[in-house]
Amino acid sequence: MALEKLMGVMRPAIEDQLKNIILSTINEENFHDLASMLCYHLGWEGEGAGPEAQGKRIRPLLVLLCTTAAGADWPQALPAALAVELLHNFSLIHDDIQDQSRERRGRPTIWTKWGIAQAINAGDLMFTLANHSLLSLQADHDEGVVIRGIEILYQTSISLTKGQFLDLAYEKEKIIPMEAYWPMIAGKTAALLAASCELGALVAGIIPEKVKAFREFGYLLGMAFQVQDDWLGIWGDVSATGKSNKNDLVTGKKSLPVLYALNQNKGFFKRWKLGEIEPKEVADLVKLMALEGAEAYTRETADRLTAEALQALERSGGIGDGMVSLQELTSILLTRVR
Amino acid sequence: MALEKLMGVMRPAIEDQLKNIILSTINEENFHDLASMLCYHLGWEGEGAGPEAQGKRIRPLLVLLCTTAAGADWPQALPAALAVELLHNFSLIHDDIQDQSRERRGRPTIWTKWGIAQAINAGDLMFTLANHSLLSLQADHDEGVVIRGIEILYQTSISLTKGQFLDLAYEKEKIIPMEAYWPMIAGKTAALLAASCELGALVAGIIPEKVKAFREFGYLLGMAFQVQDDWLGIWGDVSATGKSNKNDLVTGKKSLPVLYALNQNKGFFKRWKLGEIEPKEVADLVKLMALEGAEAYTRETADRLTAEALQALERSGGIGDGMVSLQELTSILLTRVR
């Protein structure tokens, strides 16, 4: 598989350079614990450290694969790849505090180990390192490309905080309209995948029209990915996702199938209005949601977005192993059953 | 007064452009409350809005005054001025959560009004807007200057988070060595004032040696300012600072006079070791600290740093009303009695 071969060389480079950014920025003795927080979160230190704790590094891989598909050498895109991974992890650190999540990838979150105050600050530093990383593009690119890259990352950060604002605001409401779903996941998930693909294409130096197609691919992939994730949250082997041993119905998450079912104004809607759902009700309610069309709608939406993502990728004019790998990655991400 | 005249034109421009950044970035209907949080924090909206709630905008004024003193027109430096003010306010929003401060400038803090989760996110957005603002330097400056400006802001953000890390870490310890004080205030206070002056000089396009002198002026001014603040926290008219109606001895803050007195290993040290200080003990302990040399040491340190700041300003070769204003501002900041 082309993807496996490329990942085999890209992944070690990503880990090496990520570590290098953190340890070169925080190298004084009295900041040892500050570096430890970041290294713990990134899965290199502490109990449970290792590949499982590091996550899949999908976003930096997308950057490097897009650079490759756009016909350029991927190592020159590493500063952009690191930037999106650091930005992603900054948002995870703060999300975990905001959502009061005590675990991530099967390990205690930063705030549960070091407290909320230090966790906020660790997130702030991770955010700064994300921005800072892009400046290293100067080694291989002219200043215009560097500034354009910085602009893309800023716009993404604005989208992330806007999406998070909506997510937090909607938590307090029992029912929200279906239209509210799309701006939220556009900000929280799709914006960063769009930026990853755009940055990868940008540093390859291809024409703006093709950069735009790569961006659209990332955006649609992100939307499809989130819809698929929402499907998994109800119908997937939930206990195997490692995120929670609870079905999304119990946590009350306003995911796409839930919003669809609510808007049918039938049996699911009547039950939801009455208050929190107990684990013992889940099996019956999941069947009810399927009966009311929520599963078919969610699957169709994921399939449509996936098809649109692949069409955008076609328009990018990508080539070679990079292109094949992007197609493989899309297929893997969107046929997950856990 | 030169300062008064310049402030009279600079202050309205700062307020106008700050508002413009926020309202142009967050202009959609469903993000109305997000914009409100930032506008509330910056003192334009909600109960108690007005000049008192806005603060003095010292940092953006420093940027613009340095540009003027370096012989250039200040309006071209506005994007940098806004960036430092936004960065400062980002750090205040997160600090207030970290310190569990319920009030700032006599009004409830963001987290007490909107909760911790939304306050973290509002701070993240303020941080992003700070970074973003610098890109507007492109209108009047070449790309090299823009990138150098961005680099300065990133280094400052790293210093801020490192300083905050130390501050939070030291809170848990009863006694810390005096040497620990300087890296903490260098990061928490001096770094941003240094950046303000450096950015103001940078955009004026003067030679690097003089930019460096402006930076040193800002750094030393920041150190002097903090030492003076620490003096006020013990010997100032504390109830009039508007920050707290408690003396720093009661809050247990490890300020310079406290660390000095502790390191004398005499009466103050013996009392401090026993546990929290009650308000009724303050008057006697304040006298004891003075007897043990802490007041004289703090005042001498502030005076020495102020003199060094003014020497650095001389070396900058600044001219005209801008230069006179910087000297006036230094004098006002460092002779505060409240």
Interface residues (C-beta under 8 A of the other chain):
Chain A: T25 I26 N30 F31 D33 L34 H94 I97 Q98 D99 I116 A117 Q118 I120 N121 D124 L125 F127 T128 L129 N131 H132 L135 Q138 E143 G144 V146 I147 I150 E151 Y154 S157 I158 L160 T161 K162 Q164 F165 L166 L168 A169 A180 P183
Chain B: T25 I26 N30 F31 D33 L34 H94 I97 Q98 D99 I116 A117 Q118 I120 N121 D124 L125 F127 T128 L129 N131 H132 L135 Q138 E143 G144 V146 I147 I150 E151 Y154 S157 I158 L160 T161 K162 Q164 F165 L166 L168 A169 A180 P183
